[in-house]
Amino acid sequence: MHSSEHFKPRFVHRESVRPEWVDYNGHMNVAYYVLVFDHATDATLDQLGIGEAYRLDSGCSVFVGEMHVNYLREVVAGDELHVATRLLATDEKRLVMFHEMMCPPPARVVASNEVLCVHVDLGLTRGDGPTPSPRCCAAPSPTRRISPARAQRAGSASHSSGS
């Protein structure tokens, strides 16, 4: 896997902490940090052209194969979260992204998440787990679809979900 120096753009996803995400300790439950990071992953994949539309067109998709979460600070109901995402590395079948969840003002990092995404053929995955696809990989791979110019354009966009 090679480093993606040309993927410097940061993709930004915004979402507010919902009251039902708060646990009995008065802060957002750990499961919802992962949910917000998952929403940011989906938004980034969509902006890169390898999200749901890619799945519908190709029969292939991108699955999360591994993730690591660091919980740094508490957030509470109503807090506005900004998730900045950078692509760290890519190859023909994998994509690594790094998310930083911030809660302004002032902008402070409250959690981080590193995600390994794997390109798969949905026709081969049912019951067998994610399998890299010869059919899909013979077509333009998701990482070949991400040109530096496309990443730059997509990185200047932002995505919001919920309030």
Residue pairs with C-beta under 8 A, 6 or more apart in sequence:
1 89
1 90
1 91
1 94
1 96
2 89
2 90
2 91
3 88
3 89
4 87
4 88
4 89
4 90
6 148
6 151
7 86
7 87
7 88
7 90
7 146
7 148
7 151
8 86
8 155
9 86
9 151
9 152
9 154
9 155
9 156
10 84
10 85
10 86
10 155
11 40
11 43
11 44
11 47
11 84
11 85
11 86
11 154
11 155
11 157
11 158
11 159
12 82
12 83
12 84
12 85
12 158
12 159
13 36
13 39
13 40
13 43
13 44
13 82
13 83
13 85
13 158
13 159
13 160
13 161
14 80
14 81
14 82
14 83
14 158
14 159
14 160
14 161
15 36
15 39
15 81
15 83
15 160
15 161
15 162
16 78
16 79
16 80
16 81
16 162
16 163
17 28
17 32
17 75
17 76
17 77
17 78
17 79
17 81
18 32
18 77
18 162
19 77
19 78
21 28
21 29
21 32
21 35
21 77
22 28
22 29
22 76
22 77
23 29
26 76
27 74
27 75
27 76
28 74
28 75
28 76
28 77
28 79
30 69
30 71
33 69
33 71
33 101
33 111
33 113
34 67
34 69
34 113
36 81
36 83
36 101
37 67
37 69
37 83
37 99
37 101
37 111
37 113
37 115
38 64
39 83
39 161
40 83
40 85
40 99
41 64
41 85
41 97
41 99
41 115
41 117
42 51
42 52
43 159
43 161
44 85
44 87
44 97
44 154
45 51
45 54
45 62
45 117
46 52
46 53
46 159
47 154
47 155
47 157
47 159
48 142
48 145
48 146
48 150
48 151
48 154
49 145
49 146
49 150
49 154
50 62
50 142
50 145
50 146
51 62
54 60
54 61
54 62
54 142
54 145
55 61
55 122
58 136
58 139
59 121
59 122
59 123
59 135
59 136
60 119
60 120
60 121
60 122
60 133
60 135
60 136
60 139
60 142
61 119
61 120
61 122
62 95
62 117
62 118
62 119
62 120
62 142
63 117
63 118
63 120
63 125
63 130
64 115
64 116
64 117
64 118
65 94
65 116
65 117
65 118
65 130
66 115
66 116
67 113
67 114
67 115
67 116
68 113
68 114
69 111
69 112
69 113
70 111
70 112
70 113
71 110
71 111
72 109
72 110
72 111
72 112
73 103
73 108
73 109
73 110
73 111
74 110
75 81
75 103
75 110
79 103
80 103
80 104
81 101
81 102
81 103
81 110
82 101
82 102
82 103
82 104
82 107
83 99
83 100
83 101
83 102
84 99
84 100
84 102
85 97
85 98
85 99
85 100
86 97
86 98
87 95
87 96
87 97
87 146
87 151
88 96
88 97
88 98
88 114
89 95
89 96
90 96
90 143
90 146
91 143
92 119
92 137
92 141
92 143
92 144
93 118
93 119
93 132
93 137
93 141
94 116
94 117
94 118
94 119
94 143
95 116
95 117
95 119
95 142
95 143
96 114
96 115
96 116
96 117
97 114
97 115
97 117
98 112
98 113
98 114
98 115
99 112
99 113
99 114
99 115
100 109
100 111
100 112
101 109
101 110
101 111
101 112
101 113
102 108
102 109
102 110
103 110
118 130
118 132
119 132
119 133
119 136
119 137
119 141
119 142
119 143
120 130
120 131
120 132
120 133
120 136
121 131
121 132
121 133
121 134
121 135
121 136
123 133
123 135
124 131
124 133
125 131
